[in-house]
Structure formats: C-alpha cells, structure tokens
Amino acid sequence: MIKIEHSIFALPFAYMGLFLAADGWPGVKPFLLLTIAMIAVRSFAMAFNRLVDINIDSENPRTRTRPLVTGELSSVFTLFFILICGVIFVVACKNMNELCYKLSYFALAWSAFYSITKRFTKLCHFVLGSVLGLAPLAGWLCVDPHFTLPAVLFFTGVLFWVAGFDILYATQDRKFDRGRGLFSIPACLGLQSSLTISTFCHVNTVIFFLLAGLSAGLGWIYFTTTAIVGGIMIFEHQVISAEDMSRVNMAFFSLNGVISVVLFIGTLLDILC
C-alpha cells in the first residue's frame, strides 16, 4: 500500500531545505525529526489516498491488485494506520518548533485534500505538486522558523516539477478517467495538450530552481547540477511522445528519482565546498 520508493521524490528536497537553512550539518535532532516527519506524512497521504479511492481503484485495471482492493489489508487497519501516522507527524513537528507544530495540521489536511481533487478539477496535478513542494519548505522551517525567499522558490520549483511528471503519469489512465467522470489534464485535454503542458511545467521548474539557487547564494556546483537536471528533463520528454507512451513509467519513476537525488547532492556539495 505504501510505496516507500516514492519517498525519493520528496525526501531529498526536504534535506535540501534543512541543510540550506542550517548552512551545513543541522545536527542529529533536526535531521531525525525531519526524516520521521517526512516518512509519517508520506505514509499518511498515500494510505488516505488508497482508502478514499478504493472504489475507483477496484474498477481500474491498472490498480485492481492494490492490497486494499484485493482484501489483503482492511479498511479498519488502514484507518488506524492513517491516524497513527498523523499523530507521529504532529509529534515530530511539535519537537521542531512552534511554527512547525502549528503548520502540521494544515500539512496533513492539504496532503489529504489532494486525494479528492480529481473528482472536481483537472488542476489536481498542481495540488499534488504543492503537497510535495512543502518538502523543501518544511526542511527549512525545521531549523529556521521563518518563511524565506529561497524556500518559497524551491517550493514553487518542486510544485511545477511534480505537476509536470504527474501529468505524464496520468496519461496511462486518461481513457478510464474520462469514462469514470474523473478530472485530469490528460482526460480533459487529450494527450498532445498534456505533453505540451508537462513540458511547460518542467521549463518553469528549471527557472525556479535557478532563481532559488541565486537567492540562496549558491555557487557553480549547484548551477552545474541544475543544468544536468534540465538535461534529464529534456531526455524525459524525448523518450515519450503522443505516438509512443510505452516508456512513461521509466520517465515517471527512474528519471525523476534521479533528478531529486542529483539536485540534493549538488546542493550539499555546494554548501560544504
């Protein structure tokens, strides 16, 4: 039910915010608290999504084997799991600082809200992007409880990055979503328009990552890494097309997992050097 490997999308950005705000190693306590909080909120969000989508998942051929659908896990167990993850997240935030504690309830509510957005808006991809975009902001606030320009710019960059690759991922379900009355950009606007919008999102991603690096005072290592990330995104959009979407899963997971890790490593090296 919980795809731990999907944490590779958000966790490196949370660590980026943490190390940037601390201007180096933040200490054991903030690092552990942030890690626990990120795992907890990610598990909360994915379990909530699986629970509220159980009827939809049971009808979609791509998702019929999910544990809640097959009965391997019960709804009662999942609800209990969601509550436990929520409590762990709030407690971790409480031990960071007062601002993180106050925002923890909003973060839980917003991550849950995403799961219902595809029922009424095709902008659901951007809502998901804003959920994962909280990662660098959360990392920053963990050690510096103030909203700063670099943190907000990284938030925006991640928002566009996630929205862009989620649109690509949603192309797999465009026919099902359209028939089920669900909203997504592929279902509402078609394949070619979806690819164009995804490309637009990833152009914005690179722009905001560059602006974030400038505002944070980062150097050549970070900007070289950002250029590499831009190259990966270009390749991502070359391996798929309206005529051939067979490699969409590779573009979704493999390439985007590399992007988050590479950018974190580049940021960390820049800070330390």
N, C-alpha and C positions, 0 to 999 in steps of 0.2 A: 504493500500500500504506500509506503514512504520510500521514494526513490532517493536514497542518500546521495547517489552520484550527482543528482541535480543541484546539490548544495554548492557544487563547484561554480555555479553561475554567480551566486551572491556572496559567499564567504570571502573570497579574495578581495572583493570591493570593500567589505566591512573592515578587513585588516588594513587595506589602503588608508581608509579614513582614520583608523586607530593610530597607525604609525606616522601619518602626516600630522595629526593633531599633537602627538607627543614629540614630533621631530626626532624620532628614533624609537628605541625599545620602550614601550609604555609601562613595563613592569608585569609581573606574573598575574596579579589580581585582575587588572583590567582585561588582559588577554584572555584569561579563563572565563571571566564573566561574559565577555562579548561572545566567545565561542559557544558557551552554554545557551545564551540568549538566542543566538542565530539558529542553532540546531533546534531549539524548542519552538521558535516561531515558524520555522520552515516546516517542522513536523505538524504543528497546529494547522497551518494553512493547507497543506496537502491532504491531511486527514479530513478537514472540514470540506474541502472540495470533493473528495471521494464520497463523503456522506450525502451531501446535498445533490450530487449528480448521479446517485446510484440508479435512478430510473432511466436517465439518459444513457449512462454507460451500459446498461443491460440491453439497450436497443442498438448500440453502435458496434458493428462487427470488430472494430479495432480495439474496443475496450471491454469486450464481454468476458475476458479472462481475469479481470481485476478481482482481488480477493473478496471485496465486499459483494461483488456481483455473483461470484461463484458460491458464496457462503462460507469460505474459509475463515473469514472474520465476520463477526456480528455487528450490527448497528449499535448495540448497547456497549460492546467493548470499544468501538470506535469513538463513541461519545465520551466515554470515560477517559480514553486516551487524549482526546482533544482538550478536556478540562485539565488534565494533569500537565500537558504541555503548556497550556495557558498560564497556569499557576507558576510553573518553573520559570517561564519567561518574565512574568511580572516580578518575581522574587529576585531574579538576576538583575533586572533593571533597577530595582529598589536599592540594590547594593552598589550600583554605579554612582548615581547621584539623583537629586530630587527631580531634575528636569527629565531625565530618562524614565524615572518612575511615573511621572505624570503623563508622559507621552506613550507609555507602554500600552495603555488601554486603547488609545487611538490606533496604534500599530496593529494590535490584534483585530480590532474592528475593521480596519481597512484591508487587512490581508484576507479576512473572511468575506468582505464585501465583493472582492473580485469574483468570487465563485458564482455570484448570481448575475453579474453584469451581462453575460452573453444572452441572457433572457430578454434584454430590452435595449442593448446598444452595441453597435459594431465597434465602438471605441474600447471594447473590453481589453484589447491588446495593450492599450496605453495605460489602462488601470493596472494591469499586471506589471507593466514597466515601472509604474510609480511605486508598486509594492516592493519590487526588488531594488528600485532606486533608493529606498530608505536605508539600504545596507551601508554605503559609504557615509551617509549622514549619521547613522547610528554609531558607526565606529568612531567618528569624530566626536560626537556628543558624549561618548563613553568616558573620554578623558578631558574634554574641553566643552562644558555645557553651554555653548554659545553657537548660534547659527552664523556661519561664516560663508563668504562668497565661494571659496574653493569647494566646500562641502556641498553647497547648493548646485554648483556647476557639475560636480561629479554625479549628483542625484539626477540631474537632467540628462547627462550623457548616458547613464545606465538606463533611464526611462526609454530613451529612443532606441538604444541597443536591444533591450528586451522586446520592445514592441515590434521592432523590425524582424527579429528571428521568430517571434511567436506568430506573426502573420504568415511566415513561411511554413511553420509547423501546422498551422490551421488549414492550409491548403489541402491537407490529407482528408479533412472532414467536411469540405465545402458542400458536397452533394448531400451528405447526411444532415448537416446543419440547416441547409436550405429546406429540406423536406420536413425537418422536425420543428421548423419555425424559430430556430436559434439565430442569433446575430453574430456575425464575424465579418471582417472585411472580405475574405475570400468568398463567403457565402452571399454577401450582399452586392459586391462589386465585380466579382469574377477574378479569374486567375491572372490575367495580364495586368490589370489595375493593382492587384495585390502585390505583384512583384515590383511594380513601379513605386508604390508607397513604401514597401520594405526598403528599397534602395534609398529613397529619400530619408527614411529614418536613420539609416546607417551613415549617410553623409553627415547628418546632424550629430550623430554620435561622435564622430571624429572631431568635428568642430568644437563640441562642448568639452571633450577630453583635452583638446589643445588649450582651450580657454581656462580650464581648471588647472592645468599644469602651469600656465603663465601666472594665474592669480596665486598659486601656492608657492611660486618662486622655484619651481623645479628646473633642472638643467637638461643637458644634451642627452643623457641616458634615457630619461623619461620620454623626451620628444622623439628619439630614435625608436623607442619601443612603441610609441603611439603610431609612428609611421608603419611599423611592422604590423600592428593591429589593423591599420587601414588596408594594408595589402592582403591580410587574411580575409577581411570583409569583401574586398573586390573578388578574391578567389571564390568565396562563398556564393556570390551572386553569378559567378561564371559556371559553376558546376550544376546549376539548375536553370531551367528555362520553362516557358509555357509548354514547350513541346516535349520536355523530358524532366519530370519531377521525381525520378526514381531515387535520386540521392538526397532527398530533402532531410532524411533523418541524420545523415552524415553532416549536412550543413547545420542542422539544428544543434546536435549534441557535441560532436567531435570538434568542429571548428570553433564554436562559441565557448566550449570549455577551455580550449587553448587560449582564447582571447583574454578571458578573465585572469588566468594564471600568469600569462606573459606580461600583462599590464601590471599586475601586482609585483612581480619580480623586478620589472623595470623601475617601478616607483620605489621599491625598497632599496635597490642598488643606488638609485639617485640620492635617496636620503642619507644612506650610510657613507656614500663617497663624497 
